[in-house]
Each structure stands twice: as structure tokens, then as C-alpha cells.
Amino acid sequence: MCEKEIVLIGKNRKNIRYLVNEKGCWICISHACDKDDYPLFTHPVTKKFTRIHRYMYEQKFGDLKGLCCCHKCDTPVCINPDHLFLGTPKDNAEDCLNKGRHTDKHGEKHHLAKLTSNDVLSIRKDTRPYYKIALEYKVSWACIYDVKKRRRWGHL
């Protein structure tokens, strides 16, 4: 992979650095990512946090017209404008389903699950303070709260 850089003109502006992989993806290596793994930066015009791929699309093709900026390559850290296309939220969801990226795994089947179904049923019956239950199960008290209020594990 070779490293490249997009130079942004302006005071206190951090340049966007990226590597080009074998698929032609421009993998952003200079900026932190949000919870969904999309690199963020401060937009030079709006001064608001923006996902870099949206900015890159806008620079090459123009206004996004309020649409979603979707990845053909399914790589959130890719900022190559040629790997992006516009679509409605419905288009984006259908693209996700068609490419098999959507998961309906919940409960113990979810790859990030720390609790079992039996744990959840026990937690719901437990009358101790949330923080004590959380210590026992090695999760946050907020997780315990969500389990008890059925915000999590609602299928049980």
C-alpha cells in the first residue's frame, strides 16, 4: 500500500492522509473514527463534524442533496469518492441487506454479547442495587438498568 495525502488549505487544518489498498480503497489513517468506523473531521466551510467520505464525495461530484453517501466497497474507512454513491436511507438499507451486512443476531448470538439469556432472567429478578449486580456480571450499571427496563434483551 502506498501512502498519500490530501492537503487542506487553511489555518489549523489537519491534512487527510490515506493508504491505497489493493481494491483501490483510500483507507483514512489520519483521523479518528466515529462509533460506526467512519473517519470524522471538521468541515472547512460549516465548521461541524462531518464524515470524511461525505466531504470527499461533495468535493468531486458536488452537493449531496440531503442523501446518504453509500460505499460500493463496504469499507467505512474508505474515502475514495469513486467508491461512493448517493441514495435514500431506504436505498442504503437495501444495499446493506443485499450485501449480507445486516445481522438480525440478538441476545447470545450477537458477537458482542457479554450476558446469557439465563443471566438476563436472573438480573431481572435480582433486587440488589444496579452497581452490585453490574460488578458481578462485569458490565456497566447502565447495562443492568437497560436489561431491567427491557431496553436490552427485550426478546426475552
C-alpha positions as CSV (number, residue, x, y, z in Angstrom):
1,M,0.0,0.0,0.0
2,C,1.2,3.5,-0.7
3,E,0.5,6.5,1.5
4,K,-1.0,9.7,0.0
5,E,-2.2,12.9,1.5
6,I,-4.9,15.4,0.7
7,V,-3.7,18.9,1.5
8,L,-6.4,21.1,3.0
9,I,-5.7,24.9,2.8
10,G,-6.4,26.9,5.9
11,K,-5.3,27.7,9.4
12,N,-5.1,24.8,11.9
13,R,-6.3,22.4,9.3
14,K,-5.2,18.7,9.7
15,N,-4.4,17.2,6.3
16,I,-6.2,14.0,5.4
17,R,-3.7,11.1,5.0
18,Y,-4.7,7.8,3.5
19,L,-3.3,4.5,2.2
20,V,-4.5,2.9,-1.1
21,N,-5.2,-0.8,-0.8
22,E,-5.3,-3.5,-3.4
23,K,-9.0,-2.8,-4.1
24,G,-8.4,0.9,-4.7
25,C,-9.9,1.9,-1.4
26,W,-8.4,5.1,0.2
27,I,-8.1,4.0,3.8
28,C,-8.0,7.1,6.0
29,I,-5.2,6.9,8.6
30,S,-5.1,10.5,9.8
31,H,-8.4,11.0,11.6
32,A,-10.3,9.3,14.4
33,C,-13.5,7.3,13.6
34,D,-17.0,7.5,15.0
35,K,-18.8,4.6,16.6
36,D,-19.6,3.2,13.1
37,D,-15.9,3.3,11.9
38,Y,-16.4,6.4,9.7
39,P,-13.5,8.9,9.9
40,L,-14.5,12.3,11.1
41,F,-13.1,15.8,10.7
42,T,-14.3,19.4,11.0
43,H,-15.8,20.5,7.7
44,P,-13.8,23.6,6.4
45,V,-17.0,25.5,5.5
46,T,-19.6,24.5,8.0
47,K,-17.1,24.0,10.9
48,K,-19.2,21.0,12.0
49,F,-18.0,17.4,12.5
50,T,-18.5,15.6,9.2
51,R,-17.8,12.1,8.0
52,I,-14.8,12.5,5.6
53,H,-16.3,10.3,2.9
54,R,-19.2,12.7,2.6
55,Y,-16.8,15.6,2.2
56,M,-14.8,13.7,-0.4
57,Y,-17.9,12.9,-2.5
58,E,-19.0,16.6,-2.2
59,Q,-15.6,17.8,-3.5
60,K,-15.6,15.6,-6.5
61,F,-19.3,15.4,-7.5
62,G,-21.0,18.3,-5.8
63,D,-23.9,18.7,-3.3
64,L,-25.2,15.5,-1.7
65,K,-28.7,17.0,-1.8
66,G,-29.5,15.6,1.7
67,L,-29.0,12.0,0.6
68,C,-27.0,9.2,2.2
69,C,-23.4,8.7,0.9
70,C,-23.1,4.9,0.5
71,H,-20.0,2.8,-0.1
72,K,-19.8,0.4,-3.1
73,C,-16.8,-1.2,-1.4
74,D,-18.4,-1.7,2.0
75,T,-15.4,-0.2,3.8
76,P,-16.4,2.5,6.2
77,V,-12.8,4.0,6.4
78,C,-12.6,4.3,2.6
79,I,-12.8,7.9,1.5
80,N,-12.3,7.3,-2.3
81,P,-15.1,9.3,-4.0
82,D,-15.2,6.8,-6.8
83,H,-16.3,4.1,-4.3
84,L,-19.3,6.2,-3.2
85,F,-22.8,6.7,-4.5
86,L,-25.8,8.6,-3.3
87,G,-29.0,7.0,-2.1
88,T,-32.0,7.4,0.1
89,P,-32.0,5.9,3.6
90,K,-34.1,3.1,2.0
91,D,-31.5,2.5,-0.7
92,N,-28.8,2.4,1.9
93,A,-30.8,-0.2,4.0
94,E,-31.5,-2.3,0.9
95,D,-27.8,-2.2,-0.1
96,C,-26.9,-3.4,3.4
97,L,-29.4,-6.3,3.2
98,N,-28.4,-7.2,-0.4
99,K,-24.7,-7.4,0.5
100,G,-25.4,-9.5,3.6
101,R,-24.1,-6.9,6.1
102,H,-27.3,-6.7,8.1
103,T,-27.5,-9.0,11.1
104,D,-30.6,-9.9,13.0
105,K,-28.5,-11.7,15.6
106,H,-29.5,-10.6,19.1
107,G,-29.1,-11.9,22.6
108,E,-26.4,-14.6,23.0
109,K,-26.0,-14.9,19.2
110,H,-24.7,-11.3,18.9
111,H,-20.9,-11.2,18.7
112,L,-20.6,-8.6,21.4
113,A,-22.9,-10.2,24.0
114,K,-21.5,-10.4,27.5
115,L,-24.6,-11.9,29.1
116,T,-26.5,-15.1,28.5
117,S,-30.3,-15.5,28.5
118,N,-30.1,-17.1,31.9
119,D,-28.0,-14.1,33.2
120,V,-30.7,-11.7,31.9
121,L,-33.5,-13.6,33.6
122,S,-31.6,-13.7,36.9
123,I,-30.8,-10.0,36.6
124,R,-34.4,-9.1,36.2
125,K,-35.3,-10.9,39.4
126,D,-32.4,-9.5,41.3
127,T,-33.4,-6.8,43.8
128,R,-29.9,-5.6,44.7
129,P,-28.6,-2.2,43.6
130,Y,-27.7,-2.0,40.0
131,Y,-24.0,-1.3,40.6
132,K,-23.7,-4.5,42.7
133,I,-25.3,-6.6,40.0
134,A,-23.1,-4.9,37.4
135,L,-19.9,-5.8,39.4
136,E,-21.0,-9.5,39.5
137,Y,-21.6,-9.7,35.7
138,K,-18.7,-7.4,34.7
139,V,-21.0,-5.0,32.8
140,S,-21.9,-1.3,33.5
141,W,-24.8,-0.4,35.8
142,A,-26.4,1.3,32.8
143,C,-26.5,-2.1,31.1
144,I,-28.2,-3.6,34.1
145,Y,-30.7,-0.7,34.0
146,D,-31.4,-1.3,30.3
147,V,-31.9,-5.1,30.9
148,K,-34.3,-4.5,33.8
149,K,-36.3,-1.9,31.8
150,R,-36.3,-4.2,28.7
151,R,-34.4,-1.7,26.6
152,R,-31.9,-4.6,26.0
153,W,-32.8,-8.2,25.7
154,G,-36.4,-7.2,25.0
155,H,-37.0,-10.5,23.2
156,L,-36.9,-12.4,26.5
